[in-house]
């Protein structure tokens, strides 16, 4: 596994490739959620995605099954994911 890695909003292709290769991608979302910073959590498949989401405290039913299956991360869940990427939460 490639581990956890942060990607800026303009690095969506790179984030998807990282996830497809077995890593966990935390991709900055250009949209805010109620004024809060948000990121998408991506992984190779749903099993890996659920495992990563649980590591940061997300509930399984928060999964977003859109064109790209992902979790939306905000607040403490985002802080935990950024920490896993070796970045400060702010």
PyMOL Python script that loads the backbone (N, CA, C, O; Angstrom):
from pymol import cmd

cmd.read_pdbstr("""\
ATOM      1  N   UNK A   1       0.842  -1.189   0.000  1.00  0.00           N
ATOM      2  CA  UNK A   1       0.000   0.000   0.000  1.00  0.00           C
ATOM      3  C   UNK A   1       0.882   1.246   0.000  1.00  0.00           C
ATOM      4  O   UNK A   1       1.969   1.254   0.579  1.00  0.00           O
ATOM      5  N   UNK A   2       0.405   2.274  -0.645  1.00  0.00           N
ATOM      6  CA  UNK A   2       1.152   3.517  -0.782  1.00  0.00           C
ATOM      7  C   UNK A   2       0.976   4.468   0.381  1.00  0.00           C
ATOM      8  O   UNK A   2       1.686   5.472   0.450  1.00  0.00           O
ATOM      9  N   UNK A   3       0.076   4.204   1.282  1.00  0.00           N
ATOM     10  CA  UNK A   3      -0.153   5.088   2.405  1.00  0.00           C
ATOM     11  C   UNK A   3      -1.093   6.237   2.084  1.00  0.00           C
ATOM     12  O   UNK A   3      -1.685   6.298   1.006  1.00  0.00           O
ATOM     13  N   UNK A   4      -1.215   7.137   3.032  1.00  0.00           N
ATOM     14  CA  UNK A   4      -2.107   8.292   2.919  1.00  0.00           C
ATOM     15  C   UNK A   4      -1.355   9.462   2.292  1.00  0.00           C
ATOM     16  O   UNK A   4      -0.185   9.701   2.590  1.00  0.00           O
ATOM     17  N   UNK A   5      -2.060  10.191   1.409  1.00  0.00           N
ATOM     18  CA  UNK A   5      -1.438  11.352   0.766  1.00  0.00           C
ATOM     19  C   UNK A   5      -2.499  12.415   0.484  1.00  0.00           C
ATOM     20  O   UNK A   5      -3.621  12.104   0.084  1.00  0.00           O
ATOM     21  N   UNK A   6      -2.120  13.669   0.700  1.00  0.00           N
ATOM     22  CA  UNK A   6      -2.990  14.817   0.438  1.00  0.00           C
ATOM     23  C   UNK A   6      -2.788  15.311  -0.982  1.00  0.00           C
ATOM     24  O   UNK A   6      -1.670  15.315  -1.496  1.00  0.00           O
ATOM     25  N   UNK A   7      -3.898  15.735  -1.625  1.00  0.00           N
ATOM     26  CA  UNK A   7      -3.864  16.305  -2.959  1.00  0.00           C
ATOM     27  C   UNK A   7      -4.678  17.598  -2.971  1.00  0.00           C
ATOM     28  O   UNK A   7      -5.764  17.656  -2.393  1.00  0.00           O
ATOM     29  N   UNK A   8      -4.158  18.623  -3.623  1.00  0.00           N
ATOM     30  CA  UNK A   8      -4.870  19.897  -3.723  1.00  0.00           C
ATOM     31  C   UNK A   8      -6.073  19.746  -4.656  1.00  0.00           C
ATOM     32  O   UNK A   8      -6.223  18.723  -5.324  1.00  0.00           O
ATOM     33  N   UNK A   9      -6.910  20.752  -4.695  1.00  0.00           N
ATOM     34  CA  UNK A   9      -8.131  20.696  -5.511  1.00  0.00           C
ATOM     35  C   UNK A   9      -7.834  20.507  -7.000  1.00  0.00           C
ATOM     36  O   UNK A   9      -8.648  19.930  -7.720  1.00  0.00           O
ATOM     37  N   UNK A  10      -6.698  20.979  -7.459  1.00  0.00           N
ATOM     38  CA  UNK A  10      -6.351  20.851  -8.875  1.00  0.00           C
ATOM     39  C   UNK A  10      -5.693  19.517  -9.219  1.00  0.00           C
ATOM     40  O   UNK A  10      -5.353  19.276 -10.377  1.00  0.00           O
ATOM     41  N   UNK A  11      -5.515  18.662  -8.240  1.00  0.00           N
ATOM     42  CA  UNK A  11      -4.827  17.387  -8.463  1.00  0.00           C
ATOM     43  C   UNK A  11      -5.783  16.196  -8.436  1.00  0.00           C
ATOM     44  O   UNK A  11      -5.436  15.137  -7.914  1.00  0.00           O
ATOM     45  N   UNK A  12      -6.963  16.360  -8.986  1.00  0.00           N
ATOM     46  CA  UNK A  12      -7.962  15.292  -8.931  1.00  0.00           C
ATOM     47  C   UNK A  12      -7.486  14.036  -9.669  1.00  0.00           C
ATOM     48  O   UNK A  12      -7.686  12.926  -9.176  1.00  0.00           O
ATOM     49  N   UNK A  13      -6.869  14.190 -10.827  1.00  0.00           N
ATOM     50  CA  UNK A  13      -6.391  13.006 -11.570  1.00  0.00           C
ATOM     51  C   UNK A  13      -5.323  12.268 -10.783  1.00  0.00           C
ATOM     52  O   UNK A  13      -5.327  11.040 -10.710  1.00  0.00           O
ATOM     53  N   UNK A  14      -4.404  13.031 -10.191  1.00  0.00           N
ATOM     54  CA  UNK A  14      -3.344  12.420  -9.400  1.00  0.00           C
ATOM     55  C   UNK A  14      -3.916  11.693  -8.186  1.00  0.00           C
ATOM     56  O   UNK A  14      -3.453  10.610  -7.829  1.00  0.00           O
ATOM     57  N   UNK A  15      -4.918  12.291  -7.560  1.00  0.00           N
ATOM     58  CA  UNK A  15      -5.551  11.659  -6.394  1.00  0.00           C
ATOM     59  C   UNK A  15      -6.218  10.349  -6.787  1.00  0.00           C
ATOM     60  O   UNK A  15      -6.104   9.349  -6.079  1.00  0.00           O
ATOM     61  N   UNK A  16      -6.904  10.360  -7.904  1.00  0.00           N
ATOM     62  CA  UNK A  16      -7.559   9.123  -8.365  1.00  0.00           C
ATOM     63  C   UNK A  16      -6.530   8.041  -8.686  1.00  0.00           C
ATOM     64  O   UNK A  16      -6.717   6.874  -8.343  1.00  0.00           O
ATOM     65  N   UNK A  17      -5.440   8.441  -9.349  1.00  0.00           N
ATOM     66  CA  UNK A  17      -4.384   7.455  -9.671  1.00  0.00           C
ATOM     67  C   UNK A  17      -3.763   6.878  -8.400  1.00  0.00           C
ATOM     68  O   UNK A  17      -3.520   5.675  -8.307  1.00  0.00           O
ATOM     69  N   UNK A  18      -3.510   7.751  -7.421  1.00  0.00           N
ATOM     70  CA  UNK A  18      -2.933   7.298  -6.151  1.00  0.00           C
ATOM     71  C   UNK A  18      -3.855   6.257  -5.504  1.00  0.00           C
ATOM     72  O   UNK A  18      -3.407   5.199  -5.062  1.00  0.00           O
ATOM     73  N   UNK A  19      -5.133   6.579  -5.461  1.00  0.00           N
ATOM     74  CA  UNK A  19      -6.102   5.666  -4.857  1.00  0.00           C
ATOM     75  C   UNK A  19      -6.182   4.356  -5.642  1.00  0.00           C
ATOM     76  O   UNK A  19      -6.204   3.279  -5.047  1.00  0.00           O
ATOM     77  N   UNK A  20      -6.226   4.442  -6.954  1.00  0.00           N
ATOM     78  CA  UNK A  20      -6.299   3.243  -7.788  1.00  0.00           C
ATOM     79  C   UNK A  20      -5.086   2.340  -7.603  1.00  0.00           C
ATOM     80  O   UNK A  20      -5.178   1.125  -7.780  1.00  0.00           O
ATOM     81  N   UNK A  21      -3.945   2.935  -7.245  1.00  0.00           N
ATOM     82  CA  UNK A  21      -2.721   2.142  -7.070  1.00  0.00           C
ATOM     83  C   UNK A  21      -2.607   1.550  -5.665  1.00  0.00           C
ATOM     84  O   UNK A  21      -1.628   0.877  -5.342  1.00  0.00           O
ATOM     85  N   UNK A  22      -3.621   1.809  -4.833  1.00  0.00           N
ATOM     86  CA  UNK A  22      -3.628   1.200  -3.507  1.00  0.00           C
ATOM     87  C   UNK A  22      -3.441   2.164  -2.359  1.00  0.00           C
ATOM     88  O   UNK A  22      -3.490   1.753  -1.199  1.00  0.00           O
ATOM     89  N   UNK A  23      -3.228   3.433  -2.649  1.00  0.00           N
ATOM     90  CA  UNK A  23      -3.067   4.424  -1.588  1.00  0.00           C
ATOM     91  C   UNK A  23      -4.401   4.990  -1.128  1.00  0.00           C
ATOM     92  O   UNK A  23      -5.451   4.699  -1.700  1.00  0.00           O
ATOM     93  N   UNK A  24      -4.336   5.791  -0.097  1.00  0.00           N
ATOM     94  CA  UNK A  24      -5.501   6.513   0.399  1.00  0.00           C
ATOM     95  C   UNK A  24      -5.293   7.985   0.052  1.00  0.00           C
ATOM     96  O   UNK A  24      -4.323   8.601   0.493  1.00  0.00           O
ATOM     97  N   UNK A  25      -6.202   8.539  -0.736  1.00  0.00           N
ATOM     98  CA  UNK A  25      -6.095   9.925  -1.179  1.00  0.00           C
ATOM     99  C   UNK A  25      -7.057  10.805  -0.389  1.00  0.00           C
ATOM    100  O   UNK A  25      -8.227  10.470  -0.206  1.00  0.00           O
ATOM    101  N   UNK A  26      -6.538  11.929   0.071  1.00  0.00           N
ATOM    102  CA  UNK A  26      -7.350  12.968   0.704  1.00  0.00           C
ATOM    103  C   UNK A  26      -7.282  14.149  -0.251  1.00  0.00           C
ATOM    104  O   UNK A  26      -6.268  14.842  -0.333  1.00  0.00           O
ATOM    105  N   UNK A  27      -8.372  14.367  -0.969  1.00  0.00           N
ATOM    106  CA  UNK A  27      -8.402  15.352  -2.050  1.00  0.00           C
ATOM    107  C   UNK A  27      -9.231  16.567  -1.640  1.00  0.00           C
ATOM    108  O   UNK A  27     -10.405  16.446  -1.292  1.00  0.00           O
ATOM    109  N   UNK A  28      -8.604  17.729  -1.688  1.00  0.00           N
ATOM    110  CA  UNK A  28      -9.270  18.985  -1.317  1.00  0.00           C
ATOM    111  C   UNK A  28     -10.436  19.256  -2.264  1.00  0.00           C
ATOM    112  O   UNK A  28     -10.281  19.216  -3.485  1.00  0.00           O
ATOM    113  N   UNK A  29     -11.585  19.527  -1.695  1.00  0.00           N
ATOM    114  CA  UNK A  29     -12.777  19.841  -2.477  1.00  0.00           C
ATOM    115  C   UNK A  29     -12.833  21.349  -2.695  1.00  0.00           C
ATOM    116  O   UNK A  29     -12.547  22.116  -1.776  1.00  0.00           O
ATOM    117  N   UNK A  30     -13.193  21.778  -3.888  1.00  0.00           N
ATOM    118  CA  UNK A  30     -13.298  23.218  -4.147  1.00  0.00           C
ATOM    119  C   UNK A  30     -14.530  23.810  -3.471  1.00  0.00           C
ATOM    120  O   UNK A  30     -14.592  25.017  -3.236  1.00  0.00           O
ATOM    121  N   UNK A  31     -15.497  22.977  -3.164  1.00  0.00           N
ATOM    122  CA  UNK A  31     -16.734  23.438  -2.531  1.00  0.00           C
ATOM    123  C   UNK A  31     -16.615  23.376  -1.020  1.00  0.00           C
ATOM    124  O   UNK A  31     -15.983  22.473  -0.472  1.00  0.00           O
ATOM    125  N   UNK A  32     -17.216  24.326  -0.366  1.00  0.00           N
ATOM    126  CA  UNK A  32     -17.277  24.340   1.099  1.00  0.00           C
ATOM    127  C   UNK A  32     -18.600  23.707   1.527  1.00  0.00           C
ATOM    128  O   UNK A  32     -19.577  23.738   0.779  1.00  0.00           O
ATOM    129  N   UNK A  33     -18.630  23.147   2.704  1.00  0.00           N
ATOM    130  CA  UNK A  33     -19.859  22.606   3.279  1.00  0.00           C
ATOM    131  C   UNK A  33     -20.235  23.484   4.461  1.00  0.00           C
ATOM    132  O   UNK A  33     -19.612  23.420   5.521  1.00  0.00           O
ATOM    133  N   UNK A  34     -21.257  24.302   4.267  1.00  0.00           N
ATOM    134  CA  UNK A  34     -21.680  25.241   5.318  1.00  0.00           C
ATOM    135  C   UNK A  34     -20.514  26.110   5.783  1.00  0.00           C
ATOM    136  O   UNK A  34     -20.355  26.376   6.974  1.00  0.00           O
ATOM    137  N   UNK A  35     -19.707  26.546   4.826  1.00  0.00           N
ATOM    138  CA  UNK A  35     -18.570  27.400   5.125  1.00  0.00           C
ATOM    139  C   UNK A  35     -17.343  26.682   5.638  1.00  0.00           C
ATOM    140  O   UNK A  35     -16.333  27.318   5.939  1.00  0.00           O
ATOM    141  N   UNK A  36     -17.416  25.350   5.743  1.00  0.00           N
ATOM    142  CA  UNK A  36     -16.287  24.568   6.274  1.00  0.00           C
ATOM    143  C   UNK A  36     -15.463  23.967   5.138  1.00  0.00           C
ATOM    144  O   UNK A  36     -15.988  23.610   4.083  1.00  0.00           O
ATOM    145  N   UNK A  37     -14.175  23.867   5.382  1.00  0.00           N
ATOM    146  CA  UNK A  37     -13.266  23.187   4.457  1.00  0.00           C
ATOM    147  C   UNK A  37     -13.683  21.723   4.361  1.00  0.00           C
ATOM    148  O   UNK A  37     -14.043  21.106   5.364  1.00  0.00           O
ATOM    149  N   UNK A  38     -13.634  21.169   3.144  1.00  0.00           N
ATOM    150  CA  UNK A  38     -13.974  19.758   2.946  1.00  0.00           C
ATOM    151  C   UNK A  38     -12.946  19.091   2.042  1.00  0.00           C
ATOM    152  O   UNK A  38     -12.324  19.735   1.197  1.00  0.00           O
ATOM    153  N   UNK A  39     -12.785  17.807   2.236  1.00  0.00           N
ATOM    154  CA  UNK A  39     -11.951  16.981   1.371  1.00  0.00           C
ATOM    155  C   UNK A  39     -12.702  15.698   1.075  1.00  0.00           C
ATOM    156  O   UNK A  39     -13.611  15.308   1.808  1.00  0.00           O
ATOM    157  N   UNK A  40     -12.311  15.047  -0.010  1.00  0.00           N
ATOM    158  CA  UNK A  40     -12.837  13.738  -0.347  1.00  0.00           C
ATOM    159  C   UNK A  40     -11.809  12.683   0.054  1.00  0.00           C
ATOM    160  O   UNK A  40     -10.606  12.873  -0.123  1.00  0.00           O
ATOM    161  N   UNK A  41     -12.288  11.596   0.584  1.00  0.00           N
ATOM    162  CA  UNK A  41     -11.458  10.446   0.904  1.00  0.00           C
ATOM    163  C   UNK A  41     -11.676   9.410  -0.185  1.00  0.00           C
ATOM    164  O   UNK A  41     -12.809   9.000  -0.437  1.00  0.00           O
ATOM    165  N   UNK A  42     -10.593   8.985  -0.833  1.00  0.00           N
ATOM    166  CA  UNK A  42     -10.657   8.041  -1.946  1.00  0.00           C
ATOM    167  C   UNK A  42      -9.771   6.834  -1.667  1.00  0.00           C
ATOM    168  O   UNK A  42      -8.747   6.943  -0.992  1.00  0.00           O
ATOM    169  N   UNK A  43     -10.174   5.690  -2.191  1.00  0.00           N
ATOM    170  CA  UNK A  43      -9.375   4.469  -2.070  1.00  0.00           C
ATOM    171  C   UNK A  43      -9.630   3.590  -3.295  1.00  0.00           C
ATOM    172  O   UNK A  43     -10.493   3.890  -4.119  1.00  0.00           O
ATOM    173  N   UNK A  44      -8.876   2.515  -3.398  1.00  0.00           N
ATOM    174  CA  UNK A  44      -8.931   1.611  -4.558  1.00  0.00           C
ATOM    175  C   UNK A  44     -10.314   1.018  -4.775  1.00  0.00           C
ATOM    176  O   UNK A  44     -10.804   0.962  -5.903  1.00  0.00           O
ATOM    177  N   UNK A  45     -10.936   0.579  -3.697  1.00  0.00           N
ATOM    178  CA  UNK A  45     -12.251  -0.047  -3.800  1.00  0.00           C
ATOM    179  C   UNK A  45     -13.038   0.260  -2.531  1.00  0.00           C
ATOM    180  O   UNK A  45     -12.516   0.869  -1.597  1.00  0.00           O
ATOM    181  N   UNK A  46     -14.277  -0.161  -2.505  1.00  0.00           N
ATOM    182  CA  UNK A  46     -15.146   0.175  -1.381  1.00  0.00           C
ATOM    183  C   UNK A  46     -14.661  -0.427  -0.068  1.00  0.00           C
ATOM    184  O   UNK A  46     -14.796   0.202   0.981  1.00  0.00           O
ATOM    185  N   UNK A  47     -14.111  -1.611  -0.106  1.00  0.00           N
ATOM    186  CA  UNK A  47     -13.597  -2.246   1.110  1.00  0.00           C
ATOM    187  C   UNK A  47     -12.463  -1.419   1.718  1.00  0.00           C
ATOM    188  O   UNK A  47     -12.456  -1.151   2.919  1.00  0.00           O
ATOM    189  N   UNK A  48     -11.510  -1.020   0.883  1.00  0.00           N
ATOM    190  CA  UNK A  48     -10.387  -0.197   1.360  1.00  0.00           C
ATOM    191  C   UNK A  48     -10.871   1.178   1.811  1.00  0.00           C
ATOM    192  O   UNK A  48     -10.364   1.731   2.787  1.00  0.00           O
ATOM    193  N   UNK A  49     -11.847   1.723   1.104  1.00  0.00           N
ATOM    194  CA  UNK A  49     -12.388   3.035   1.462  1.00  0.00           C
ATOM    195  C   UNK A  49     -13.061   2.988   2.825  1.00  0.00           C
ATOM    196  O   UNK A  49     -12.839   3.865   3.659  1.00  0.00           O
ATOM    197  N   UNK A  50     -13.876   1.976   3.053  1.00  0.00           N
ATOM    198  CA  UNK A  50     -14.544   1.847   4.353  1.00  0.00           C
ATOM    199  C   UNK A  50     -13.523   1.679   5.481  1.00  0.00           C
ATOM    200  O   UNK A  50     -13.687   2.262   6.553  1.00  0.00           O
ATOM    201  N   UNK A  51     -12.483   0.898   5.252  1.00  0.00           N
ATOM    202  CA  UNK A  51     -11.451   0.712   6.274  1.00  0.00           C
ATOM    203  C   UNK A  51     -10.757   2.030   6.597  1.00  0.00           C
ATOM    204  O   UNK A  51     -10.532   2.341   7.767  1.00  0.00           O
ATOM    205  N   UNK A  52     -10.416   2.805   5.570  1.00  0.00           N
ATOM    206  CA  UNK A  52      -9.755   4.093   5.791  1.00  0.00           C
ATOM    207  C   UNK A  52     -10.693   5.060   6.510  1.00  0.00           C
ATOM    208  O   UNK A  52     -10.274   5.768   7.425  1.00  0.00           O
ATOM    209  N   UNK A  53     -11.943   5.090   6.103  1.00  0.00           N
ATOM    210  CA  UNK A  53     -12.919   5.988   6.725  1.00  0.00           C
ATOM    211  C   UNK A  53     -13.103   5.653   8.209  1.00  0.00           C
ATOM    212  O   UNK A  53     -13.216   6.550   9.044  1.00  0.00           O
ATOM    213  N   UNK A  54     -13.129   4.377   8.523  1.00  0.00           N
ATOM    214  CA  UNK A  54     -13.255   3.965   9.929  1.00  0.00           C
ATOM    215  C   UNK A  54     -12.052   4.421  10.746  1.00  0.00           C
ATOM    216  O   UNK A  54     -12.188   4.747  11.926  1.00  0.00           O
ATOM    217  N   UNK A  55     -10.869   4.445  10.119  1.00  0.00           N
ATOM    218  CA  UNK A  55      -9.657   4.876  10.828  1.00  0.00           C
ATOM    219  C   UNK A  55      -9.753   6.314  11.314  1.00  0.00           C
ATOM    220  O   UNK A  55      -9.143   6.668  12.323  1.00  0.00           O
ATOM    221  N   UNK A  56     -10.511   7.144  10.610  1.00  0.00           N
ATOM    222  CA  UNK A  56     -10.659   8.541  11.028  1.00  0.00           C
ATOM    223  C   UNK A  56     -11.987   8.794  11.730  1.00  0.00           C
ATOM    224  O   UNK A  56     -12.316   9.936  12.050  1.00  0.00           O
ATOM    225  N   UNK A  57     -12.758   7.721  11.972  1.00  0.00           N
ATOM    226  CA  UNK A  57     -13.974   7.823  12.770  1.00  0.00           C
ATOM    227  C   UNK A  57     -15.272   7.988  12.004  1.00  0.00           C
ATOM    228  O   UNK A  57     -16.310   8.243  12.614  1.00  0.00           O
ATOM    229  N   UNK A  58     -15.246   7.851  10.694  1.00  0.00           N
ATOM    230  CA  UNK A  58     -16.472   7.988   9.903  1.00  0.00           C
ATOM    231  C   UNK A  58     -17.361   6.752  10.058  1.00  0.00           C
ATOM    232  O   UNK A  58     -16.869   5.637  10.228  1.00  0.00           O
ATOM    233  N   UNK A  59     -18.640   6.965   9.998  1.00  0.00           N
ATOM    234  CA  UNK A  59     -19.611   5.870  10.009  1.00  0.00           C
ATOM    235  C   UNK A  59     -19.776   5.335   8.582  1.00  0.00           C
ATOM    236  O   UNK A  59     -19.750   6.100   7.618  1.00  0.00           O
ATOM    237  N   UNK A  60     -19.943   4.029   8.459  1.00  0.00           N
ATOM    238  CA  UNK A  60     -20.056   3.409   7.134  1.00  0.00           C
ATOM    239  C   UNK A  60     -21.158   4.035   6.277  1.00  0.00           C
ATOM    240  O   UNK A  60     -20.989   4.184   5.067  1.00  0.00           O
ATOM    241  N   UNK A  61     -22.270   4.397   6.886  1.00  0.00           N
ATOM    242  CA  UNK A  61     -23.402   4.890   6.097  1.00  0.00           C
ATOM    243  C   UNK A  61     -23.185   6.306   5.546  1.00  0.00           C
ATOM    244  O   UNK A  61     -24.038   6.812   4.818  1.00  0.00           O
ATOM    245  N   UNK A  62     -22.075   6.943   5.873  1.00  0.00           N
ATOM    246  CA  UNK A  62     -21.751   8.259   5.313  1.00  0.00           C
ATOM    247  C   UNK A  62     -21.148   8.155   3.915  1.00  0.00           C
ATOM    248  O   UNK A  62     -20.906   9.176   3.270  1.00  0.00           O
ATOM    249  N   UNK A  63     -20.905   6.948   3.444  1.00  0.00           N
ATOM    250  CA  UNK A  63     -20.281   6.758   2.135  1.00  0.00           C
ATOM    251  C   UNK A  63     -21.115   7.436   1.048  1.00  0.00           C
ATOM    252  O   UNK A  63     -22.345   7.425   1.099  1.00  0.00           O
ATOM    253  N   UNK A  64     -20.439   8.019   0.077  1.00  0.00           N
ATOM    254  CA  UNK A  64     -21.083   8.689  -1.049  1.00  0.00           C
ATOM    255  C   UNK A  64     -20.881   7.821  -2.289  1.00  0.00           C
ATOM    256  O   UNK A  64     -19.767   7.702  -2.800  1.00  0.00           O
ATOM    257  N   UNK A  65     -21.955   7.226  -2.758  1.00  0.00           N
ATOM    258  CA  UNK A  65     -21.864   6.362  -3.937  1.00  0.00           C
ATOM    259  C   UNK A  65     -22.300   7.139  -5.171  1.00  0.00           C
ATOM    260  O   UNK A  65     -23.396   6.951  -5.698  1.00  0.00           O
ATOM    261  N   UNK A  66     -21.416   8.006  -5.607  1.00  0.00           N
ATOM    262  CA  UNK A  66     -21.632   8.783  -6.822  1.00  0.00           C
ATOM    263  C   UNK A  66     -20.720   8.203  -7.897  1.00  0.00           C
ATOM    264  O   UNK A  66     -20.269   7.065  -7.773  1.00  0.00           O
ATOM    265  N   UNK A  67     -20.445   8.961  -8.939  1.00  0.00           N
ATOM    266  CA  UNK A  67     -19.544   8.467  -9.994  1.00  0.00           C
ATOM    267  C   UNK A  67     -18.225   7.980  -9.408  1.00  0.00           C
ATOM    268  O   UNK A  67     -17.685   6.960  -9.837  1.00  0.00           O
ATOM    269  N   UNK A  68     -17.714   8.712  -8.428  1.00  0.00           N
ATOM    270  CA  UNK A  68     -16.522   8.296  -7.696  1.00  0.00           C
ATOM    271  C   UNK A  68     -16.950   8.021  -6.259  1.00  0.00           C
ATOM    272  O   UNK A  68     -17.345   8.939  -5.540  1.00  0.00           O
ATOM    273  N   UNK A  69     -16.872   6.773  -5.845  1.00  0.00           N
ATOM    274  CA  UNK A  69     -17.259   6.414  -4.478  1.00  0.00           C
ATOM    275  C   UNK A  69     -16.255   7.050  -3.522  1.00  0.00           C
ATOM    276  O   UNK A  69     -15.045   6.893  -3.686  1.00  0.00           O
ATOM    277  N   UNK A  70     -16.769   7.778  -2.513  1.00  0.00           N
ATOM    278  CA  UNK A  70     -15.893   8.528  -1.624  1.00  0.00           C
ATOM    279  C   UNK A  70     -16.596   8.848  -0.311  1.00  0.00           C
ATOM    280  O   UNK A  70     -17.781   8.562  -0.142  1.00  0.00           O
ATOM    281  N   UNK A  71     -15.860   9.437   0.602  1.00  0.00           N
ATOM    282  CA  UNK A  71     -16.405  10.026   1.819  1.00  0.00           C
ATOM    283  C   UNK A  71     -16.103  11.512   1.774  1.00  0.00           C
ATOM    284  O   UNK A  71     -15.033  11.915   1.318  1.00  0.00           O
ATOM    285  N   UNK A  72     -17.034  12.328   2.241  1.00  0.00           N
ATOM    286  CA  UNK A  72     -16.788  13.744   2.445  1.00  0.00           C
ATOM    287  C   UNK A  72     -16.240  13.909   3.852  1.00  0.00           C
ATOM    288  O   UNK A  72     -16.832  13.422   4.815  1.00  0.00           O
ATOM    289  N   UNK A  73     -15.115  14.590   3.973  1.00  0.00           N
ATOM    290  CA  UNK A  73     -14.489  14.790   5.279  1.00  0.00           C
ATOM    291  C   UNK A  73     -14.584  16.253   5.689  1.00  0.00           C
ATOM    292  O   UNK A  73     -14.234  17.145   4.916  1.00  0.00           O
ATOM    293  N   UNK A  74     -15.058  16.496   6.905  1.00  0.00           N
ATOM    294  CA  UNK A  74     -15.116  17.836   7.488  1.00  0.00           C
ATOM    295  C   UNK A  74     -14.717  17.728   8.956  1.00  0.00           C
ATOM    296  O   UNK A  74     -14.660  16.641   9.532  1.00  0.00           O
ATOM    297  N   UNK A  75     -14.447  18.876   9.533  1.00  0.00           N
ATOM    298  CA  UNK A  75     -14.210  18.991  10.972  1.00  0.00           C
ATOM    299  C   UNK A  75     -13.172  17.990  11.480  1.00  0.00           C
ATOM    300  O   UNK A  75     -12.105  17.851  10.883  1.00  0.00           O
ATOM    301  N   UNK A  76     -13.473  17.300  12.564  1.00  0.00           N
ATOM    302  CA  UNK A  76     -12.498  16.410  13.206  1.00  0.00           C
ATOM    303  C   UNK A  76     -12.070  15.264  12.289  1.00  0.00           C
ATOM    304  O   UNK A  76     -10.933  14.798  12.375  1.00  0.00           O
ATOM    305  N   UNK A  77     -12.963  14.809  11.419  1.00  0.00           N
ATOM    306  CA  UNK A  77     -12.634  13.714  10.507  1.00  0.00           C
ATOM    307  C   UNK A  77     -11.591  14.169   9.485  1.00  0.00           C
ATOM    308  O   UNK A  77     -10.683  13.416   9.132  1.00  0.00           O
ATOM    309  N   UNK A  78     -11.731  15.393   9.022  1.00  0.00           N
ATOM    310  CA  UNK A  78     -10.746  15.969   8.115  1.00  0.00           C
ATOM    311  C   UNK A  78      -9.420  16.184   8.842  1.00  0.00           C
ATOM    312  O   UNK A  78      -8.358  15.897   8.289  1.00  0.00           O
ATOM    313  N   UNK A  79      -9.472  16.680  10.056  1.00  0.00           N
ATOM    314  CA  UNK A  79      -8.241  16.885  10.838  1.00  0.00           C
ATOM    315  C   UNK A  79      -7.485  15.572  11.001  1.00  0.00           C
ATOM    316  O   UNK A  79      -6.264  15.532  10.853  1.00  0.00           O
ATOM    317  N   UNK A  80      -8.204  14.510  11.303  1.00  0.00           N
ATOM    318  CA  UNK A  80      -7.563  13.192  11.473  1.00  0.00           C
ATOM    319  C   UNK A  80      -6.943  12.702  10.172  1.00  0.00           C
ATOM    320  O   UNK A  80      -5.838  12.160  10.173  1.00  0.00           O
ATOM    321  N   UNK A  81      -7.650  12.892   9.065  1.00  0.00           N
ATOM    322  CA  UNK A  81      -7.133  12.454   7.766  1.00  0.00           C
ATOM    323  C   UNK A  81      -5.889  13.253   7.375  1.00  0.00           C
ATOM    324  O   UNK A  81      -4.910  12.685   6.891  1.00  0.00           O
ATOM    325  N   UNK A  82      -5.930  14.564   7.584  1.00  0.00           N
ATOM    326  CA  UNK A  82      -4.753  15.383   7.281  1.00  0.00           C
ATOM    327  C   UNK A  82      -3.571  14.975   8.133  1.00  0.00           C
ATOM    328  O   UNK A  82      -2.433  14.967   7.665  1.00  0.00           O
ATOM    329  N   UNK A  83      -3.834  14.640   9.369  1.00  0.00           N
ATOM    330  CA  UNK A  83      -2.775  14.156  10.255  1.00  0.00           C
ATOM    331  C   UNK A  83      -2.163  12.862   9.715  1.00  0.00           C
ATOM    332  O   UNK A  83      -0.945  12.685   9.759  1.00  0.00           O
ATOM    333  N   UNK A  84      -3.002  11.966   9.210  1.00  0.00           N
ATOM    334  CA  UNK A  84      -2.516  10.704   8.613  1.00  0.00           C
ATOM    335  C   UNK A  84      -1.630  10.985   7.403  1.00  0.00           C
ATOM    336  O   UNK A  84      -0.745  10.194   7.077  1.00  0.00           O
ATOM    337  N   UNK A  85      -1.874  12.116   6.741  1.00  0.00           N
ATOM    338  CA  UNK A  85      -1.060  12.522   5.586  1.00  0.00           C
ATOM    339  C   UNK A  85       0.188  13.268   6.007  1.00  0.00           C
ATOM    340  O   UNK A  85       1.011  13.630   5.165  1.00  0.00           O
ATOM    341  N   UNK A  86       0.339  13.503   7.313  1.00  0.00           N
ATOM    342  CA  UNK A  86       1.504  14.225   7.819  1.00  0.00           C
ATOM    343  C   UNK A  86       1.383  15.719   7.719  1.00  0.00           C
ATOM    344  O   UNK A  86       2.395  16.421   7.723  1.00  0.00           O
ATOM    345  N   UNK A  87       0.153  16.237   7.628  1.00  0.00           N
ATOM    346  CA  UNK A  87      -0.082  17.667   7.496  1.00  0.00           C
ATOM    347  C   UNK A  87      -0.796  18.223   8.716  1.00  0.00           C
ATOM    348  O   UNK A  87      -1.505  17.488   9.404  1.00  0.00           O
ATOM    349  N   UNK A  88      -0.619  19.511   8.995  1.00  0.00           N
ATOM    350  CA  UNK A  88      -1.400  20.135  10.066  1.00  0.00           C
ATOM    351  C   UNK A  88      -2.850  20.312   9.602  1.00  0.00           C
ATOM    352  O   UNK A  88      -3.103  20.461   8.406  1.00  0.00           O
ATOM    353  N   UNK A  89      -3.777  20.295  10.520  1.00  0.00           N
ATOM    354  CA  UNK A  89      -5.203  20.378  10.189  1.00  0.00           C
ATOM    355  C   UNK A  89      -5.593  21.754   9.655  1.00  0.00           C
ATOM    356  O   UNK A  89      -6.493  21.846   8.820  1.00  0.00           O
ATOM    357  N   UNK A  90      -4.951  22.814  10.107  1.00  0.00           N
ATOM    358  CA  UNK A  90      -5.337  24.170   9.726  1.00  0.00           C
ATOM    359  C   UNK A  90      -4.968  24.494   8.354  1.00  0.00           C
ATOM    360  O   UNK A  90      -5.230  25.604   7.891  1.00  0.00           O
TER     361      UNK A  90
END
""", "prot")
cmd.dss("prot")
cmd.show_as("cartoon", "prot")
cmd.util.cbc("prot")
cmd.orient("prot")
